[in-house]
Amino acid sequence: MDSVGGGGWGPIVTSTLLGRGRNPRYTIGSVNAAEFAISFASGLTFMLFGGIHGWQVIIGLILGGVIAAPLGAYLLNKIKRKPMMIAVGILIILLSLKTLSKLL
């Protein structure tokens, strides 16, 4: 259901863990790992029960993830804690505003 509903729990979990003082690198990595596991299980379920349609979109998502994951890990190791916390906070606010604008 996470894939069908568009997810949205990642920013909530990330902001909650960061607000409780958790290490940003650990928090972001853990949330992304959990989202990957859920997306993988959802994708596998859709393939088993509904077949595979739209290979171009699937390949595009896979290629995007393959490119973005190492880049994100590299940048996460290069950015200091405080600027990273500010950037994550701004990103969470922007994503939440985007979600709210879709509801209105």
N, C-alpha and C positions, 0 to 999 in steps of 0.2 A: 504494500500500500504506500510505502514511502516514495517509490518511483512514480506511482500514479498520481499521488497528491502533490508532488513537487518537493517533498522533503520540508526543509525549513527549520528542523530542529538543530542543525549544526551551529548556526549563529547563537542560538539560545544556550546550548551546552557550552560553547566556547566562551561566551561572555560570562556565564555563571562561574565556570572554573577559573577564568582569569580574575574575576572579581573576588574570588576566595583566596587569591594570592598564589595560585599554582604557577609553575614554570611555563612561560609561553611556548617554548619549543616542545615540551612534553604535551601540553594541552592541545596545541594545533596538530601535532602528529597523531595523538590518540584519537581525536575527533575525526581526522581524515581517515585513519585506519578503520574506524567503526563505520564511517560512511561508505568506504570502499566495500567492506564486508556486506553491508546491507544492499548496496547497489549490485554487487556481484550475485548475491542470492536472488534478488528480484529479477535481474536479467536472466539468470538461469531458469527461474520459474516461468517467466514469460516465454522463453524458448521452448521449454518442455510442453507447455500447455497451449500456446498460441502460435507456434511457428515463428520463423524469423522473416520479417519484412523490412525493407528499407536498409539494405546493406551499406549504402553510401553514408547514411547518418551514423550507423554503428562504427564504421571504419573511421569516420571523422572524429567521433568521441574518443575512440581508442588512441588515435594519433595525437589528439590534443592532450590527453592524459599522460601519454608517454613523454611528450615535450614539457608539459607543465610541472610534473612531479619532480624531476631532478632540478629544474630551475628554481622551484619553490624551496627545495631543501638547501640548495646552494645559497640563495638569498637569506634564508632563515639563519644560517651560520654566520653571515657577514654583517647583519644588522644588529645594532646594540639593543638592549632590552627596552629602554624607555621609548625610543622612536618606534620600535616594533609594537609596543603596547598602544601607542597613540594611533598608529596606522591601522591596527586591528580594530580598535574602538571606532574609528571613523568608518572603516569598511562595514562593520556591523550596523552602524547607524544608517549608512546609505542603503544597505541591503534591506533593512527593516522598513525604511521609508519607501523603497520600491515596492515591497510586498504590500504595505498599507495603501499605496496609490492604486494598486491593482484591485484592491477590495472596494475602493470608493469609486 
